């Protein structure tokens, strides 16, 4: 019996035709990826979001019409579970930080080689958040913690590591706790913050200065 290959449905939102077509050509040549559609504007991607039903969206920020950050916010509102990877010419900018706060799962630069793109997609599929140390530092250090946080010290530590893109396994190793304990803490975090996903938890934590 052959192993069943799970295919990730991918949408590309990029106004640079060379970048857009290059990514699509690469990804469609790999069995586990399928580019179901590509657009040059967020507005068009939003119109077809339900029919495209993507697992991953590769999203540029500087787009004609609606800006990518607003597009990310609206897409995550309609499709909370989708993973959005920012495609950017910037590697250390407030725009990338804003995009992550809006719900993006990570980012790649337009100058990145194809192996970096595939690594970023695989990392997102594995529950990670591909980003540079500079951007990760901005996420963690750009705000002060709220002293009235509903989260316990351990829950806050777990959420901080999640915001850095750490997987459940890495969190369990760094905090010296079982992986199931990590999952239990995350469940409690979701309940206390009244959210339903990692992205929503991090977004709310950043907004309310909980981490």
Residue pairs with C-beta under 8 A, 6 or more apart in sequence:
5 31
5 32
6 32
7 31
7 32
7 33
7 34
8 32
8 33
8 34
8 55
8 56
8 121
8 125
9 34
9 36
9 52
9 53
9 54
9 55
9 56
10 27
10 33
10 34
10 35
10 36
10 54
10 55
10 56
10 57
10 58
10 121
11 35
11 36
11 37
11 38
11 39
11 45
11 52
11 54
11 56
11 57
11 58
12 20
12 23
12 24
12 35
12 37
12 38
12 39
12 57
12 58
13 38
13 39
13 40
13 41
13 42
13 45
13 57
13 58
13 59
13 60
13 63
13 68
13 71
14 20
14 23
14 38
14 40
14 58
14 59
14 60
14 87
15 40
15 41
15 60
15 62
15 63
15 64
16 60
16 110
17 40
19 60
19 87
19 110
20 38
20 40
21 38
23 35
23 58
23 87
23 117
24 35
24 38
26 114
26 117
26 118
27 33
27 34
27 35
27 121
28 34
28 35
30 118
33 121
36 52
36 53
36 54
37 45
37 48
37 52
37 54
39 45
39 48
40 63
40 64
41 63
41 64
41 65
41 66
42 59
42 63
42 65
42 66
42 67
42 68
42 70
42 71
42 74
42 75
43 65
43 66
45 52
45 57
45 71
45 75
46 71
46 74
46 75
46 78
49 75
49 78
49 79
50 78
50 79
54 79
54 82
55 82
55 83
55 125
56 82
56 83
56 84
56 85
56 121
56 124
56 125
57 75
57 82
57 83
57 84
57 85
58 85
58 87
58 108
59 68
59 71
59 72
59 75
59 84
59 85
59 86
59 87
59 99
59 104
60 68
60 86
60 87
60 88
61 67
61 68
61 69
61 86
61 87
61 88
61 90
61 95
61 96
61 99
62 68
62 89
63 71
66 74
68 86
68 99
69 95
69 98
69 99
69 102
70 102
72 84
72 86
72 99
72 102
72 103
72 104
73 102
73 103
75 82
75 84
75 103
76 82
76 84
76 102
76 103
76 199
76 200
80 196
80 197
80 199
80 200
81 197
83 105
83 124
83 125
84 103
84 104
84 105
85 104
85 105
85 106
85 107
85 108
85 120
85 121
85 124
85 130
86 96
86 99
86 100
86 104
86 106
86 107
86 108
87 107
87 108
87 109
87 110
88 95
88 96
88 99
88 107
88 108
88 109
88 110
89 109
89 110
89 111
90 96
90 109
91 109
91 132
91 134
91 135
92 132
92 134
92 135
94 138
96 107
96 131
96 135
97 135
97 138
97 139
97 142
99 107
100 106
100 107
100 129
100 131
100 135
100 139
101 139
101 203
101 206
101 207
102 203
103 199
103 200
103 203
105 124
105 129
105 130
105 199
106 120
106 123
106 124
106 128
106 129
106 130
106 131
106 165
107 120
107 130
107 131
107 135
108 116
108 117
108 120
108 130
112 120
119 130
120 130
123 129
123 130
123 165
124 130
126 167
127 167
127 168
127 198
128 165
128 166
128 167
129 163
129 164
129 165
130 165
131 139
131 165
136 163
136 164
136 165
139 163
139 164
139 206
140 160
140 163
140 164
140 211
143 206
143 209
144 209
145 156
145 209
145 210
145 211
146 208
146 209
146 210
149 156
149 208
149 210
150 192
150 193
150 210
151 159
151 189
151 192
151 193
151 210
154 175
154 185
155 185
155 188
155 189
155 192
156 210
156 211
157 175
158 171
158 175
158 182
158 185
158 186
158 189
159 189
159 201
159 202
159 205
159 210
159 211
160 211
161 170
161 171
161 174
161 175
162 171
162 186
162 198
162 201
162 202
163 202
163 205
163 206
163 211
166 174
168 179
168 182
168 183
168 186
169 179
171 182
172 178
172 179
172 181
172 182
175 182
186 198
186 201
189 195
189 201
190 196
190 197
190 201
193 200
193 201
193 204
193 205
193 210
195 201
195 204
204 210
205 211
